[in-house]
């Protein structure tokens, strides 16, 4: 907990750049994540001051593969400590996790608008493998939810036009 409080200057800089998450919520999230054996929080220090942070987690590289990988997220170095090898030190910690977890790939998540972070990762050999998109739940609900009445009307129109469309159903697979 003391180490998490020491991360507040880093968090303040991240909040100023990207998010509005409250500090108490951040600490609760990190404490919950730290209870998972497949999650590590690495911090870089200059004496007694935290100057960089990276979250490292064991993950699947992709849905359709059995390849485990290491996910690096939340990589951040205080502005005045950039270009000093701090991020490389944190990435070395991710490499150590990959070795101990038997992973052959490392995936890094950074905001697409963060030019410096993306340039840094490209210099290290990272390539773009996918594009993540985000949407507010209410927006997606408005766009994909169709009232049953509208579905029935559309089916009747297709039937009267002589076109048939198979019924589509959704099943939930029970698993982990």
C-alpha positions, 0 to 999 in steps of 0.5 A: 500500500505504501508503494501505491501511495508513492506512485501518486505523482505518476498517477497525477501525470497520467490523469492529467493526460488521459483519464478521470479515474479517482485515486481510491478507485485506482488503488482498489483496482491495483490491489485486486489485480495484485491478488492474481498470480498472473499479474505484476506491477513494476515500478522504477525508482530514482532514490525514493521517488517512483518515476515509472510504472508498468502493469504486466499480466499473463494473457492469451495472445488471441482468442483462436490460439493457445499461445500464452503471452505477456500483456504490458499495459499502463506503461508510463514514465514521468516526463522529466525521466524519459529518454533515460532508460526507465521504460527499457528497465520496465520492459526488461521486467516484462521479459523476465515475466515472459521467461518465467511464465513460458511465453513467447510473445509480449503484447503492449497496450498504449493509447493510439494518440500517444506518439512517443509511446508508440514510437518507443515500442516500434523502436523495440520491434513491436508491430501493430497486430490488431486494432482495439476499439472502444464504445460506451455500453449505452451507445452500442446498445442503441445501435445493436438492439432491435425491438422484437416488433421491428424484427417481426415486421422485417420478417413479414416483409421478406416473406411477402417478397418471397425471400427467406432468411434463416433464423439466427439464434444465440447460444451461450457456451458454459466455461471458465 
